[in-house]
Amino acid sequence: MTSLPIDVPTDLFIAGEWRPATGGGTVAVTDPADGSELARVADARPEDAVAALDAACAAQREWAATAPRERSDLLRAAFEAIMDSAEEMARLMTCEMGKPLAESRAEVTYGAEFLRWFSEEAVRIGGRHGTRPEGGADMVVRPYPVGPCLLITPWNFPLAMATRKLGPALAAGCTTVLKPATLTPLTTLATVRVLEQAGLPRGVVNVVTTTSASAVTKPLMADPRLRKVSFTGSTEVGRILLEQAAPTVLRTSMELGGNAPFLVFDDADLDTTVTAAMQAKFRNIGQACTAANRFLVQRGIADALVERLTAEIDALVVGRGTDEGVTIGPLVDDDAVAKCLELTRDAVDRGATLVRGGEALDGPGHFMQPTLLTDVPADARICAEEVFGPVLPITVFDTEEEAVALANDTEFGLTSYLCTGDMVRARRVVDQLEVGMVGINLGVLSNAAAPFGGVKQSGLGREGGAEGIAEYQSLRYTLTPL
């Protein structure tokens, strides 16, 4: 078993105690770079999840009544503790997820920022007050914590996805049951240990790790005591959760799939575009819902851009994320590699040109060559499905109207990227894009201070920003005669 850079609890965390799963079952967490076992974590059963919800419900009233400053101080202390152990947390993340160490360090900074941001929001929760328009009575509108929440996080950003949900939930006064992804639970468990050591009251955060996500979450979704579910993952699973939420009219936040277009117009600065394109495609090895999935390039700049991107892709270094100079780590598992190969071969079969890559690398580990495709037809599967890997497909367009139509030709609407030297055009195009977020002349746009989320089948609700805490609040209106 590979040694870890930091001590990580591997049990369930319920009612302030680390305890084994019912029956003592465990599941292996492996290093995607070589398949070696890193640790074994508790494999929860449905009764463990119910015990976690019991603990959250028991703690809800007292936590909701906790002074905002106290909640703020706890989140701030956790932020500082994570930053104090940033290097160890980054190395742990690279061990279990595979991303290059530089990217893990960036995620620690980004993820911790949600704790700092919502520590500041906790003491700024307000409402509104005034006389009703017709007079004679005083109106007061106040937000209250929505209640116990189920938080379900994905494997690709194991620290940031946890803090992006825990930060606003705790700031608002909600207790939680957190279910991290089976593939990468260690960073999340280490993050919860930090919260515990910062003074987290018993039952406010509970964690269940499991290989049976649907079985474990189903009784919670049907329990009327649960008042919110926040999920980040596939649209397919999101639809199932929405169906399960209907009988109890459960409050939902859904951050689901993406199919981000990256639009490049002839007047774009080439240097800026290349930098943005490489970030938007190859950050996190392409395993991000915000990753650029389709590159729509105007004909006049296409050849020059392909030439520059080819050189940049040739300079990428594939290997273990902890090795010096590596810029492309392993994909999370063999299924991820298979999906990249499948979509690449489909595009080529439909007439695309394979410029670079296109093959998996021999193991151990789950490695895919960085891949560049040109002349990708609009009916290729890669134009409709998330590739979630280091494959960059280019489709050429001629007019602005054509670019917007291609960009919007998807059931998803999370993110879009736009490169142009004409800011009037940028505003005009942004107003026509059916997405929740747009990056103009840049390739990374997530920020704790901004509302993250999409439209159409990319989800419901927002995470981060001043808007993020509202997802964990309900409003109460009081009318008093004057």
Secondary structure, DSSP 8 states (H G I E B T S, - for coil): ----SS----SEEETTEEE--GGG-EEEEE-TTT--EEEEEE---HHHHHHHHHHHHHHHHHHHTS-HHHHHHHHHHHHHHHHHTHHHHHHHHHHHH---HHHHHHHHHHHHHHHHHHHHHHTT---EEEE-TTSSEEEEEEEEE---EEEE--SSSTTHHHHHHHHHHHHHT--EEEE--SSS-HHHHHHHHHHHHTT--TTSEEE---S-HHHHHHHHHT-TT--EEEEES-HHHHHHHHHHHTTTT-EEEEE----EEEEE-TTS-HHHHHHHHHHHHHGGGG-STTSEEEEEEEHHHHHHHHHHHHHHHHT--BS-TTSTT--B---SSHHHHHHHHHHHHHHHHTT-EEEE--SEE-SSS-EE--EEEES--TTSGGGTS---SSEEEEEEESSHHHHHHHHH-SSEESEEEEE-S-HHHHHHHHTT--SSEEEES-S----TTS-B--EETTEES-BSHHHHGGGGEEEEEEEEE-
